[in-house]
Amino acid sequence: MRGMVFFDVDGTLTPGSSGQHLAELLGHAEACREVEAAYDAGTMTNQEASIVDARGWAGRTPAEVRGFLTTLPLVDGIEETVAWCRAHGLVPALATLAWDATGAYLCERYGFDRACGPRLEVLDGRYIGTVAEHLDEQGKRDYALALAAEYGVPMDRCAAIGDSRSDLPLFAVAGLPIAFNAGPAARSAARVVVDSGDLRAVLDPLRVWLDGQQDR
């Protein structure tokens, strides 16, 4: 194993918000839009936003949500990028604030090793509209640190690919932070900036980074 690559979901693997996509299908799109805008503006914490969004899941089943996730818009090249990482000794994982159901679906579909994410409460086979476990941007970083330690990989051999302020704490500790279709904050914090509708566009900077590790 040569290292790890942590991928964000919302705005990175998805052109938009996975939470917003699900909210449209669950029937609480306007509430989700408002809380996501407030989080992006820094006027609401991720915990506060999650509490509001979770209410719209009440009464639904995990199977229903998984069906909704099959229609999730995604950038091109995810499968090929994951395969390239594995072929080059890099473990691909998701570091995201998307709901855990979304991370689990993407792991199953594309072969990411693990995923983090806030978790919704399920009782008698249905979501009950409350959050069982919160996660914020610091928790996202801490998850990556813990997973890298579990694999015995130092953070200077970990890349992080993301697009927004929730990626900044992880960018600060990763060996190669890549801003992908990112906003100003992530662009400023990244070592490399990539804009593309295809995730394979990050492979060139990953390749250069790996070659640089060999030269040490």
C-alpha positions in Angstrom: 0.0 0.0 0.0 1.4 3.4 -1.1 -1.2 5.7 0.4 -4.9 6.6 0.6 -7.2 8.9 -1.3 -10.2 10.5 0.5 -13.0 11.6 -1.7 -15.8 14.1 -0.7 -19.3 13.4 -2.1 -21.4 16.5 -2.3 -20.1 18.8 -5.0 -17.3 16.4 -5.8 -18.7 13.0 -6.8 -22.1 14.6 -7.3 -22.4 17.8 -9.3 -24.8 19.1 -6.7 -26.0 18.0 -3.2 -26.9 14.4 -2.6 -29.0 15.6 0.4 -31.0 18.0 -1.9 -31.5 15.2 -4.5 -32.9 12.9 -1.8 -35.0 15.7 -0.3 -36.7 16.3 -3.6 -37.8 12.7 -3.7 -38.6 12.6 0.0 -40.8 15.7 -0.3 -38.9 18.3 1.8 -36.8 20.0 -0.8 -37.4 23.6 0.3 -36.4 23.0 3.9 -33.3 21.2 2.7 -32.4 24.1 0.4 -32.7 26.6 3.2 -30.5 24.7 5.7 -27.9 23.9 3.1 -27.7 27.6 2.1 -27.4 28.5 5.8 -24.6 26.0 6.3 -22.7 27.2 3.2 -23.1 30.8 4.5 -21.8 29.8 7.9 -24.9 30.8 9.8 -25.9 27.2 10.7 -23.8 24.3 11.9 -23.9 21.0 10.2 -25.5 19.5 13.3 -28.3 22.1 13.1 -28.8 21.5 9.4 -28.9 17.8 9.9 -31.6 18.0 12.5 -33.9 19.9 10.2 -33.2 17.7 7.2 -33.7 14.5 9.2 -37.3 15.3 9.9 -38.2 14.9 6.2 -37.1 11.2 6.3 -39.7 10.2 8.9 -41.7 7.2 7.9 -39.5 6.2 5.0 -37.6 2.9 4.8 -33.9 2.3 4.0 -35.0 0.3 1.0 -36.9 3.3 -0.4 -34.0 5.6 0.1 -31.6 3.2 -1.6 -34.0 3.2 -4.6 -33.8 7.0 -4.7 -30.0 6.8 -4.6 -29.9 4.9 -7.8 -31.0 8.1 -9.6 -28.3 10.2 -7.9 -26.5 12.4 -10.5 -22.8 11.7 -10.5 -19.7 12.9 -12.3 -18.2 10.6 -14.9 -15.2 8.4 -14.3 -15.8 7.3 -10.7 -15.4 3.6 -11.4 -12.2 4.1 -13.4 -10.7 6.5 -10.8 -11.3 4.0 -8.0 -9.8 1.2 -10.1 -6.7 3.4 -10.9 -6.2 4.1 -7.2 -6.3 0.4 -6.3 -4.0 -0.5 -9.2 -1.5 2.0 -7.9 -1.6 1.0 -4.3 -3.9 3.8 -3.1 -6.9 2.9 -0.9 -9.9 4.9 -2.0 -12.3 6.0 0.8 -15.1 8.5 1.2 -14.7 11.4 3.7 -18.1 13.1 3.5 -20.9 14.9 5.4 -23.5 13.2 3.2 -25.8 10.9 5.1 -24.4 7.5 5.8 -26.9 5.8 3.5 -25.4 7.7 0.6 -21.8 6.7 1.5 -22.8 3.1 1.9 -24.5 3.1 -1.5 -21.4 4.6 -3.2 -19.1 2.1 -1.5 -21.2 -0.8 -2.7 -21.6 0.6 -6.2 -18.0 1.7 -6.8 -15.8 -0.1 -4.4 -14.7 2.6 -2.0 -13.2 1.0 1.1 -15.1 2.9 3.8 -17.3 6.0 4.3 -18.2 8.3 7.1 -21.3 10.4 7.4 -24.0 11.4 9.9 -26.4 8.6 10.7 -30.2 8.7 10.9 -32.2 6.9 13.6 -34.1 3.8 12.4 -36.8 2.1 14.5 -38.8 -0.9 13.4 -37.4 -0.7 9.9 -38.2 3.0 9.3 -36.5 6.3 9.7 -38.1 8.3 12.5 -36.9 11.7 11.6 -34.0 12.2 14.1 -30.3 12.0 13.9 -28.6 9.0 15.6 -25.0 10.3 15.1 -23.8 13.7 14.0 -20.7 14.5 12.0 -19.2 17.9 11.2 -16.1 19.0 9.2 -13.7 18.4 12.1 -15.2 14.9 12.5 -14.7 14.3 8.8 -11.0 15.1 9.3 -10.8 13.0 12.4 -12.3 10.0 10.6 -9.7 10.3 7.9 -6.9 10.5 10.5 -8.2 7.5 12.3 -8.7 5.4 9.1 -5.2 6.3 7.9 -3.8 5.3 11.3 -5.7 2.0 11.1 -4.1 1.3 7.8 -0.7 2.4 9.0 -0.5 5.2 6.4 1.0 8.6 7.5 -1.1 11.6 6.4 1.6 12.9 4.1 0.8 9.9 2.0 -2.9 10.7 1.9 -4.6 12.8 -0.8 -8.0 14.5 -0.2 -10.3 15.6 -3.0 -13.1 18.0 -2.2 -14.9 21.2 -3.1 -16.1 23.2 -0.1 -15.4 24.5 3.4 -16.3 21.2 4.9 -13.1 19.9 3.3 -10.8 22.5 4.8 -9.8 20.7 8.0 -8.9 17.6 6.1 -7.1 19.6 3.4 -4.9 21.0 6.2 -3.6 17.6 7.2 -3.5 15.8 3.9 -0.3 15.4 1.9 -2.1 16.3 -1.3 -5.3 18.4 -1.1 -7.0 18.7 -4.5 -9.9 21.1 -5.1 -12.3 19.6 -7.6 -14.9 21.9 -9.1 -14.5 23.8 -5.9 -15.5 27.1 -4.3 -13.1 29.8 -3.3 -12.3 28.5 0.1 -11.3 25.1 -1.0 -9.3 26.4 -4.0 -7.3 28.6 -1.7 -6.5 25.7 0.6 -5.6 23.2 -2.1 -2.3 22.4 -3.6 -3.9 21.5 -6.9 -7.1 22.8 -8.5 -9.0 20.7 -11.1 -12.2 21.6 -12.9 -13.9 18.9 -14.9 -17.1 16.8 -15.3 -14.9 13.7 -15.1 -13.2 12.5 -12.0 -10.4 11.0 -14.0 -9.1 14.6 -14.3 -7.5 14.1 -10.8 -5.4 11.2 -12.0 -2.6 13.3 -13.5 -1.9 15.2 -10.2 -2.2 12.0 -8.3 0.3 10.4 -10.6 2.8 13.3 -10.2 2.4 13.1 -6.5 3.1 9.4 -6.4 6.1 9.8 -8.6 7.4 12.5 -6.2 7.1 10.1 -3.3 9.2 7.6 -5.1 11.9 10.2 -5.5 12.2 10.8 -1.8 
